[in-house]
């Protein structure tokens, strides 16, 4: 480990959650990277689940999967999309993961008869987790602490990062506190008091922030900066404003660069100020904010549509497709249960339909109706994971004459289990971290749409599933017009299906949304939106 050569930045949150700490951390990483530094990003979550893999989307939003198959917090998606860093199992630690390691060590006798305590044993484990990012060559390691200053469960984490300031040398460590300056419309005032109190919570534990970033709807005035500086004990020039952005989250790094936040950070860390190159990012932003052409309407059918965080990477990846095609997008979330009574009017006028991943029976028949509508009306269709499984079931039921076909996940007694549990899953009983997870290669059939979309013979994409295409039905489904265009290298697992003759119909068992970024859209999303763009042009001509 080379923590000696590495600088550490800790980002804490104050006043409320959902301040956009993840986006701010990711933006800082992008700016430092574009100044030539090698940066890593990590999230510490003080809850007791070992990872978010077993949590409901209502609790946690999307579960983001890394190359190495770790099920992680959705902020890691921002880290990878903004800063292009590659996250792994060291990039997300929860209190559950920390405590599991401590307790397992205690059972092994690893504490040599000592009483095992939050301080120093849990805090030591947290410190190890932070240091684990600082692999050879990493110059700046950024750690975002989940939750809000003052949360009881966050205390050991704050204690650990305080101790790290001492151990690694205060000059190598930077504490950034992201806080909210609320605007009271009744009195038309911005209020600094909650932030003063939040900084004082940190002070109680021994952390004085080096930089205060203030999330605000309105511009702060000099009086606010002075007050915040004095009461939070942060120099005036280190109180930085982060205004709400209007159009795209990808504006945040540019806004922060205008506030010279990156210069301040490098100055405080004693690192040289190399040049900042944001030219590609700004060109991307132009397309994101003011695209040309007429709106392309994309419908996404899922069962948590009121909760956009549940499909965070999906919506981001669609946006990336829009940026690549330079078209404005209208994203329409459709509750799949609303399609179950036979009324498909909500699908009318769409230029593309996407059925994303999911678990459990609720809303499945609506997703099937969406697949059918896309197929019958020649609308560009992208199915992802469960969306692919629905596409297979739909073909089985309506084109192959397999009435009652289903996935054994939803109907264990189906006469035609065209989707069934993978062999490798049959003896699995634990729910956490046991799916087929992470990057697996897939061979693409030459001459297929998938082959031309990727422009190569083989790809690796990230997975998160237990069920698979049942190979007994390959032939009958092929005769019903479904082309298998992607297979695992041993030929056993169906990874992609498509429908020749349809203008654009691709469904994959993996999650291409996890590898998509604004500067490098995943090819499936790029081409899906391009096909939807063509349909939109036809609709408008
Ligand atoms: N529930 C399905 C399975 O486990 C699909 C999973 C998903 O969409 N991520 O195979």
Boltz pocket constraint, residues with backbone or C-beta under 6 A from the ligand:
constraints:
  - pocket:
      binder: B
      contacts: [[A, 356], [A, 357], [A, 358], [A, 359], [A, 360], [A, 384], [A, 385], [A, 386], [A, 387], [A, 409], [A, 464], [A, 465], [A, 466], [A, 467], [A, 468]]
      max_distance: 6.0
